[in-house]
Amino acid sequence: MLKRKVMLISVLLIFAVVLSACGSPAATVSEKTKVAFIYIGQPGDLGWTFEHDRGRLMLEAELGDLVETITVPDVSEGPDAEKAIRDVVEAGAKIVFTTSFGYMDPTLAVAEQYPDVIFEHCSGYKTADNMSTYFGRIYQPRYLSGLVAGSMTEANFIGYVAAFPIPEVVRGINAFTLGVKEVNPDAKVHVVWSNTWYDPVKEREAAIALLDEGADIITQHQDTTEPQKAAMEYEKLSVGYDSDMAQFVGDTVLTSPVWNWGKYYVATVQSVLDGTWEPHQYWGGLADEVVKLADFSPLVPEDIKLMVEAKKAELVSGDWDVFCGPIADQDGTVVVADGECMEDGDMLGMAWFVDGVVGTIPAE
């Protein structure tokens, strides 16, 4: 009897060891961290969402063994946003990137409900212990593109199709205009508001209205290529935005201020995985390569390219920035004195136009 008990115990021990050995690989393989992206549009917009999605794909390419990404496109800025953000958290997302300004308050609301999830909001200003903000100094390549436009306009009438009257858009208009005026004091930048982020019909119509008024160069702050296409059809020139729009429209696009989100997404997710993430307010520029100026069209003369590259070098070095004085507003009042530069907080809240802009800033 004793002998049988010993044998039974031995068999059970061997069986337990076998089970343990079989289970050990599963025990050592960690489940991938789910990273969610909330989009205002579709990656096929060829602009804003297209570039965020390129950044997501770079994240997958570099950290695909550790992370799994989720995307939710076409989320409107409002109550739908809070639901979409909450849904991805309930689906297991541990890191959530919300990629439009109007998602700020919904992101904060969900962040307060899920303190163990990391939230990153693009272009906003509110933070929490588990929520950061991130954006790029797109005004720097905007200024550089203004140098190109100001050098190449013959009518001295440049049209700007603008999205919404928020500081981000106003800052871009001003930076572009400062570039235009630096090389061409006679040129004016005419602004038309579309009150859209992505509406190909409205944005095309706004561009056509400016072209009909005499604009020979069109630029914009929206997520479509329609203003650039309208300029091409009118046999005029344009400056793109978000993506290198020349690849979708052609050589009439002189250049484009573009986003490069991939490096930020990889670094941020890696910091979460490493346990080194802390709440922050990131605002990187040309030096970080989170924003860039796309390649020049063959239509841009060599001397203009060299001039722009020299200015770009100044920006990258940090020796100078776009909103350094003297800068006057539309009324001619000096807002930034010679030798002074605007603080980040003042730029982030910008609500006035520089000299050279034709148009008004309506109430939001």
PEBEL-V598200 format. One record per backbone hydrogen bond with DSSP energy under -1.0 kcal/mol. CO is the residue of the C=O (numbers start at 1). NH is the residue of the N-H. If there is no record, write none. Layout:
CO:NH
CO:NH
This chain:
1:5
2:6
3:7
4:8
5:9
6:10
7:11
8:12
9:13
10:14
11:15
12:16
13:17
14:18
15:19
16:20
17:21
18:22
19:23
20:24
23:27
24:28
33:68
34:94
34:95
35:70
36:97
37:72
38:99
39:75
41:74
42:45
43:46
47:51
48:52
49:53
50:54
51:55
52:56
53:57
54:58
55:59
56:60
57:61
58:62
59:63
60:64
63:66
63:67
66:33
68:35
70:37
72:39
76:78
78:81
78:82
79:83
80:84
81:85
82:86
83:87
84:88
85:89
86:90
87:91
88:93
89:92
94:118
95:36
96:120
97:38
98:122
100:103
101:104
103:107
104:108
105:109
106:110
107:111
108:112
110:114
114:117
118:96
119:132
120:98
121:134
128:131
130:119
131:128
132:121
133:282
134:123
135:284
136:138
137:140
138:142
139:143
140:144
141:145
142:146
143:147
144:148
145:149
146:150
147:151
148:152
149:153
156:188
157:216
158:190
159:219
160:192
161:221
162:194
163:195
164:166
166:170
167:171
168:172
169:173
170:174
171:175
172:176
173:177
174:178
175:179
176:180
177:181
178:182
179:183
180:184
184:187
188:158
189:358
190:160
192:162
197:223
199:203
200:204
201:205
202:206
203:207
204:208
205:209
206:210
207:211
208:212
209:213
210:215
216:237
217:159
218:239
219:161
225:229
226:230
227:231
228:232
229:233
230:234
231:236
232:235
237:218
238:254
241:243
242:259
243:245
244:247
245:248
245:249
250:253
252:238
254:297
255:240
256:294
257:242
258:292
261:265
262:266
263:267
264:268
265:269
266:270
267:271
268:272
269:273
270:274
271:276
271:277
280:133
282:135
284:137
285:290
290:260
292:258
297:300
301:305
302:306
303:307
304:308
305:309
306:310
307:311
308:312
309:313
310:314
311:315
312:316
313:317
323:342
327:335
327:336
328:355
329:332
333:329
336:327
337:340
340:325
343:347
344:348
347:350
353:330
354:357
356:189
358:191
